[in-house]
Amino acid sequence: MATTVSFVVDSALGRHTVSMAYERTGSGEPLLLLHGIGHHRQAWDPVVRILAAERDVIAVDLPGFGDSPALPDGLPYDLDTVVPVLAAFCEAIGVERPHVAGNSLGGLLALELGREKLVSSVTALSPAGFWTEGERRYAFGVLRTMRRGALTMPMPVIERLSRSSAGRAALTSTIYARPGRRSPDAVVSETVALRGATGFHQTLAAGRGLAFTDDVPDLPVTIAWGNRDRLLLRRQGVRAKSLIPGARLVRLPDCGHVPMNDDPAPVARVILDTSR
């Protein structure tokens, strides 16, 4: 069951109250989990139990996704806004400098939190921001197509497709290498989350022209990439390593863009190893 916390964020346009939904479980050092665009905190469900054996796991719905309301009017969905929002969220729940793991958009946010020295370690799974302009346009086009399909497909069709391996592949093979492993309920839930993602278009708009160009020094950083990622191609991991030379670059065999469901054990191990 999600908990919602509200807190105040200061910006150039004044003070704003932001609310975020999250689930917290386990014990140990805090570990913040950040999902990708159009997804929700349940993307991490396959690894939460493993992580919670050693960490105080905090899985959040980013603003405008999952159960978290959209950002207030006047607050953009860019890094200069969302990173301070995440810092304020951590303060609101009494967490200081957690470890952080993020996937896709969440991976980019995790690296930015690391660059700002707001976290103790960073694990970035297929992080956004290491693309060429052509690769960015391709990825954004795929994401828009996925969103359009989620919005236009009737719910009975989504539910029927989710009940077969082939149907789950039709709905989710863009982000999973092994879509048949995703449960029917999870596929329906994440398709509904994509339909209702109020922050989707604003986040994509903020990503135009975005590229990660800075190092993340003096911090444990792991960048992990599924070798079957069809959204952000794995060669982007090599670019990420060249920009963050101190990072550990890990390949995730037989994993797609959202690797937590494709092979939970090695993904959890990568996160825990980094946070140690």
Kinemage of the C-alpha trace (Angstrom):
@kinemage 1
@onewidth
@group {chain A} dominant
@subgroup {mainchain}
@vectorlist {calphas} color= white
{ca met a 1} P 0.000 0.000 0.000
{ca ala a 2} L 1.403 3.359 -1.011
{ca thr a 3} L 1.930 6.269 1.364
{ca thr a 4} L 1.672 9.838 0.102
{ca val a 5} L 3.771 12.652 1.520
{ca ser a 6} L 3.436 16.365 0.739
{ca phe a 7} L 6.218 18.908 1.066
{ca val a 8} L 7.100 22.424 -0.030
{ca val a 9} L 9.527 23.195 -2.848
{ca asp a 10} L 10.890 26.663 -3.556
{ca ser a 11} L 11.404 27.740 -7.152
{ca ala a 12} L 11.953 30.937 -9.092
{ca leu a 13} L 8.157 31.124 -9.403
{ca gly a 14} L 7.516 30.862 -5.673
{ca arg a 15} L 6.686 28.113 -3.207
{ca his a 16} L 4.840 25.019 -4.344
{ca thr a 17} L 3.409 22.029 -2.520
{ca val a 18} L 4.354 18.734 -4.155
{ca ser a 19} L 2.944 15.315 -3.270
{ca met a 20} L 4.597 11.971 -3.971
{ca ala a 21} L 3.472 8.381 -3.423
{ca tyr a 22} L 5.917 5.746 -2.246
{ca glu a 23} L 6.259 2.341 -0.619
{ca arg a 24} L 8.867 1.545 1.995
{ca thr a 25} L 10.014 -1.850 3.216
{ca gly a 26} L 13.053 -3.602 4.675
{ca ser a 27} L 15.809 -2.420 6.979
{ca gly a 28} L 19.362 -1.158 6.717
{ca glu a 29} L 20.791 1.797 4.850
{ca pro a 30} L 18.159 3.635 2.791
{ca leu a 31} L 17.895 2.861 -0.920
{ca leu a 32} L 15.779 5.063 -3.198
{ca leu a 33} L 14.349 3.442 -6.357
{ca leu a 34} L 13.402 5.614 -9.371
{ca his a 35} L 11.406 4.265 -12.334
{ca gly a 36} L 11.394 5.360 -15.986
{ca ile a 37} L 9.048 7.555 -18.005
{ca gly a 38} L 5.495 6.240 -18.228
{ca his a 39} L 6.176 3.543 -15.628
{ca his a 40} L 5.489 3.407 -11.904
{ca arg a 41} L 7.123 2.214 -8.699
{ca gln a 42} L 5.881 -1.344 -9.267
{ca ala a 43} L 8.527 -1.715 -11.981
{ca trp a 44} L 10.831 -2.580 -9.074
{ca asp a 45} L 8.593 -5.255 -7.533
{ca pro a 46} L 10.662 -8.197 -8.875
{ca val a 47} L 13.755 -7.036 -6.941
{ca val a 48} L 12.280 -5.328 -3.862
{ca arg a 49} L 12.180 -8.462 -1.702
{ca ile a 50} L 15.847 -9.229 -2.429
{ca leu a 51} L 16.922 -5.644 -1.792
{ca ala a 52} L 14.840 -5.323 1.379
{ca ala a 53} L 16.831 -8.104 3.040
{ca glu a 54} L 19.749 -5.643 3.289
{ca arg a 55} L 18.295 -2.174 2.654
{ca asp a 56} L 15.523 0.172 3.737
{ca val a 57} L 13.910 0.244 0.285
{ca ile a 58} L 11.927 3.314 -0.802
{ca ala a 59} L 10.222 2.891 -4.193
{ca val a 60} L 8.635 6.131 -5.401
{ca asp a 61} L 6.203 7.227 -8.064
{ca leu a 62} L 7.813 10.216 -9.748
{ca pro a 63} L 5.613 13.340 -9.995
{ca gly a 64} L 2.998 12.890 -12.705
{ca phe a 65} L 3.402 9.097 -12.792
{ca gly a 66} L 1.803 6.191 -10.962
{ca asp a 67} L -0.067 7.400 -7.881
{ca ser a 68} L 1.820 10.701 -7.628
{ca pro a 69} L -0.052 13.825 -8.757
{ca ala a 70} L 1.345 16.052 -11.475
{ca leu a 71} L 3.701 18.825 -10.519
{ca pro a 72} L 1.931 22.085 -9.655
{ca asp a 73} L 1.360 24.570 -12.466
{ca gly a 74} L 4.540 26.528 -13.114
{ca leu a 75} L 6.954 23.741 -12.247
{ca pro a 76} L 8.600 22.175 -15.317
{ca tyr a 77} L 9.582 18.517 -15.524
{ca asp a 78} L 13.263 19.277 -16.141
{ca leu a 79} L 16.270 18.130 -14.137
{ca asp a 80} L 16.646 21.498 -12.426
{ca thr a 81} L 13.193 20.989 -10.919
{ca val a 82} L 12.816 17.252 -10.392
{ca val a 83} L 16.203 16.714 -8.701
{ca pro a 84} L 15.422 19.295 -5.961
{ca val a 85} L 11.944 17.769 -5.649
{ca leu a 86} L 13.532 14.369 -4.957
{ca ala a 87} L 15.908 15.943 -2.437
{ca ala a 88} L 12.945 17.587 -0.690
{ca phe a 89} L 11.070 14.266 -0.729
{ca cys a 90} L 13.974 12.539 1.027
{ca glu a 91} L 14.079 15.287 3.641
{ca ala a 92} L 10.320 15.002 4.158
{ca ile a 93} L 10.537 11.286 4.963
{ca gly a 94} L 13.641 11.710 7.126
{ca val a 95} L 16.246 10.200 4.814
{ca glu a 96} L 19.673 11.750 4.267
{ca arg a 97} L 21.951 10.809 1.358
{ca pro a 98} L 20.369 7.458 0.483
{ca his a 99} L 21.800 5.071 -2.035
{ca val a 100} L 19.858 5.399 -5.274
{ca ala a 101} L 19.068 3.107 -8.177
{ca gly a 102} L 17.224 4.321 -11.244
{ca asn a 103} L 16.085 2.941 -14.569
{ca ser a 104} L 15.918 4.974 -17.809
{ca leu a 105} L 14.655 8.442 -16.780
{ca gly a 106} L 15.186 7.300 -13.202
{ca gly a 107} L 18.793 6.413 -14.051
{ca leu a 108} L 19.426 9.917 -15.361
{ca leu a 109} L 17.856 11.407 -12.224
{ca ala a 110} L 19.990 9.086 -10.073
{ca leu a 111} L 23.167 10.287 -11.792
{ca glu a 112} L 22.122 13.926 -11.328
{ca leu a 113} L 21.485 13.262 -7.638
{ca gly a 114} L 24.979 11.784 -7.489
{ca arg a 115} L 26.513 14.755 -9.278
{ca glu a 116} L 24.877 17.036 -6.702
{ca lys a 117} L 26.274 14.839 -3.876
{ca leu a 118} L 22.763 14.183 -2.580
{ca val a 119} L 23.195 10.393 -2.448
{ca ser a 120} L 25.772 7.879 -1.233
{ca ser a 121} L 25.972 5.685 -4.336
{ca val a 122} L 24.358 5.459 -7.766
{ca thr a 123} L 23.225 2.478 -9.802
{ca ala a 124} L 21.892 3.564 -13.206
{ca leu a 125} L 20.137 0.918 -15.321
{ca ser a 126} L 19.997 1.970 -18.996
{ca pro a 127} L 20.017 5.658 -18.019
{ca ala a 128} L 18.677 8.289 -20.396
{ca gly a 129} L 20.861 11.116 -21.663
{ca phe a 130} L 23.734 9.297 -23.390
{ca trp a 131} L 22.130 9.261 -26.819
{ca thr a 132} L 22.932 10.908 -30.104
{ca glu a 133} L 20.206 13.179 -31.427
{ca gly a 134} L 19.089 10.445 -33.821
{ca glu a 135} L 18.933 7.884 -31.016
{ca arg a 136} L 16.939 10.311 -28.868
{ca arg a 137} L 14.399 10.903 -31.638
{ca tyr a 138} L 14.053 7.162 -32.155
{ca ala a 139} L 13.508 6.497 -28.427
{ca phe a 140} L 11.008 9.334 -28.052
{ca gly a 141} L 9.128 8.119 -31.120
{ca val a 142} L 8.858 4.628 -29.644
{ca leu a 143} L 7.668 6.034 -26.329
{ca arg a 144} L 5.005 8.156 -28.026
{ca thr a 145} L 3.803 5.099 -29.938
{ca met a 146} L 3.568 3.087 -26.727
{ca arg a 147} L 1.625 5.872 -25.038
{ca arg a 148} L -0.736 6.218 -28.014
{ca gly a 149} L -1.390 2.494 -27.983
{ca ala a 150} L -2.095 2.502 -24.246
{ca leu a 151} L -4.531 5.392 -24.631
{ca thr a 152} L -6.439 4.024 -27.607
{ca met a 153} L -6.627 0.318 -26.790
{ca pro a 154} L -9.860 -0.605 -24.959
{ca met a 155} L -9.359 -2.041 -21.484
{ca pro a 156} L -11.024 -5.381 -22.349
{ca val a 157} L -8.467 -5.829 -25.133
{ca ile a 158} L -5.578 -5.015 -22.783
{ca glu a 159} L -6.895 -7.493 -20.227
{ca arg a 160} L -7.374 -10.198 -22.855
{ca leu a 161} L -3.865 -9.713 -24.274
{ca ser a 162} L -2.330 -9.828 -20.810
{ca arg a 163} L -3.591 -13.381 -20.278
{ca ser a 164} L -1.304 -14.919 -22.915
{ca ser a 165} L 2.455 -14.878 -23.362
{ca ala a 166} L 2.064 -13.632 -26.934
{ca gly a 167} L -0.294 -10.885 -25.801
{ca arg a 168} L 2.099 -9.737 -23.074
{ca ala a 169} L 4.836 -9.634 -25.694
{ca ala a 170} L 2.653 -7.450 -27.915
{ca leu a 171} L 2.094 -5.037 -25.041
{ca thr a 172} L 5.547 -4.917 -23.441
{ca ser a 173} L 8.295 -6.417 -25.646
{ca thr a 174} L 9.690 -2.940 -26.301
{ca ile a 175} L 10.910 -2.703 -22.722
{ca tyr a 176} L 11.266 -6.353 -21.656
{ca ala a 177} L 13.458 -9.014 -23.256
{ca arg a 178} L 11.334 -11.711 -21.601
{ca pro a 179} L 7.814 -10.248 -21.554
{ca gly a 180} L 6.282 -13.643 -20.888
{ca arg a 181} L 7.751 -13.503 -17.380
{ca arg a 182} L 5.674 -10.446 -16.507
{ca ser a 183} L 2.454 -11.367 -14.733
{ca pro a 184} L -0.871 -10.532 -16.399
{ca asp a 185} L -1.855 -8.245 -13.525
{ca ala a 186} L 1.452 -6.380 -13.734
{ca val a 187} L 1.088 -5.865 -17.495
{ca val a 188} L -2.415 -4.457 -17.084
{ca ser a 189} L -1.297 -2.248 -14.206
{ca glu a 190} L 1.658 -0.760 -16.050
{ca thr a 191} L -0.401 -0.198 -19.210
{ca val a 192} L -2.943 1.687 -17.098
{ca ala a 193} L -0.078 3.665 -15.529
{ca leu a 194} L 1.137 4.652 -18.992
{ca arg a 195} L -2.385 5.761 -19.945
{ca gly a 196} L -2.681 7.929 -16.854
{ca ala a 197} L 0.831 9.408 -16.803
{ca thr a 198} L 0.017 13.118 -16.521
{ca gly a 199} L 3.707 14.017 -16.650
{ca phe a 200} L 4.467 12.074 -19.824
{ca his a 201} L 4.432 14.790 -22.493
{ca gln a 202} L 6.028 17.434 -20.264
{ca thr a 203} L 8.850 15.041 -19.399
{ca leu a 204} L 9.468 14.233 -23.061
{ca ala a 205} L 9.438 17.940 -23.897
{ca ala a 206} L 12.024 18.602 -21.186
{ca gly a 207} L 14.219 15.854 -22.661
{ca arg a 208} L 14.638 17.481 -26.069
{ca gly a 209} L 18.238 18.533 -26.446
{ca leu a 210} L 19.132 16.929 -23.116
{ca ala a 211} L 22.459 15.139 -22.866
{ca phe a 212} L 24.431 14.115 -19.794
{ca thr a 213} L 27.865 15.699 -20.079
{ca asp a 214} L 29.343 15.781 -16.551
{ca asp a 215} L 31.345 13.348 -14.474
{ca val a 216} L 30.056 11.999 -11.151
{ca pro a 217} L 33.311 11.978 -9.163
{ca asp a 218} L 34.069 10.738 -5.655
{ca leu a 219} L 31.052 8.432 -5.501
{ca pro a 220} L 30.470 4.726 -6.207
{ca val a 221} L 28.680 4.591 -9.583
{ca thr a 222} L 27.571 1.559 -11.569
{ca ile a 223} L 26.039 1.815 -15.023
{ca ala a 224} L 24.317 -1.391 -16.137
{ca trp a 225} L 22.855 -2.090 -19.574
{ca gly a 226} L 20.781 -4.972 -20.861
{ca asn a 227} L 22.292 -6.443 -24.014
{ca arg a 228} L 18.761 -6.735 -25.469
{ca asp a 229} L 17.699 -3.154 -24.765
{ca arg a 230} L 15.586 -2.106 -27.774
{ca leu a 231} L 14.826 1.427 -26.567
{ca leu a 232} L 18.192 2.861 -25.505
{ca leu a 233} L 20.776 0.856 -27.398
{ca arg a 234} L 23.598 -0.672 -25.391
{ca arg a 235} L 26.339 1.320 -27.166
{ca gln a 236} L 25.119 4.244 -25.083
{ca gly a 237} L 26.617 2.496 -22.077
{ca val a 238} L 30.080 2.871 -23.593
{ca arg a 239} L 29.462 6.609 -23.954
{ca ala a 240} L 28.313 6.772 -20.354
{ca lys a 241} L 31.507 5.052 -19.207
{ca ser a 242} L 33.651 7.506 -21.182
{ca leu a 243} L 31.887 10.471 -19.549
{ca ile a 244} L 32.003 8.928 -16.064
{ca pro a 245} L 35.380 7.155 -16.136
{ca gly a 246} L 35.228 6.074 -12.516
{ca ala a 247} L 31.978 4.198 -13.048
{ca arg a 248} L 31.710 0.432 -13.274
{ca leu a 249} L 30.041 -0.636 -16.531
{ca val a 250} L 28.101 -3.897 -16.269
{ca arg a 251} L 26.383 -5.856 -19.021
{ca leu a 252} L 23.122 -7.609 -18.159
{ca pro a 253} L 22.781 -10.683 -20.426
{ca asp a 254} L 19.347 -11.396 -21.884
{ca cys a 255} L 17.855 -8.258 -20.336
{ca gly a 256} L 15.886 -5.486 -21.986
{ca his a 257} L 15.372 -1.841 -21.170
{ca val a 258} L 13.640 -2.571 -17.857
{ca pro a 259} L 15.857 -5.418 -16.619
{ca met a 260} L 14.410 -5.878 -13.137
{ca asn a 261} L 11.748 -8.270 -14.407
{ca asp a 262} L 13.914 -10.025 -17.009
{ca asp a 263} L 16.475 -11.275 -14.463
{ca pro a 264} L 15.885 -9.990 -10.910
{ca ala a 265} L 18.757 -11.682 -9.078
{ca pro a 266} L 21.718 -10.171 -10.995
{ca val a 267} L 20.034 -6.757 -11.106
{ca ala a 268} L 19.584 -6.814 -7.329
{ca arg a 269} L 23.173 -7.989 -6.899
{ca val a 270} L 24.491 -5.087 -9.000
{ca ile a 271} L 22.530 -2.596 -6.870
{ca leu a 272} L 23.613 -4.126 -3.577
{ca asp a 273} L 27.260 -4.401 -4.644
{ca thr a 274} L 27.307 -0.714 -5.562
{ca ser a 275} L 25.647 0.346 -2.316
{ca arg a 276} L 28.188 -1.622 -0.288
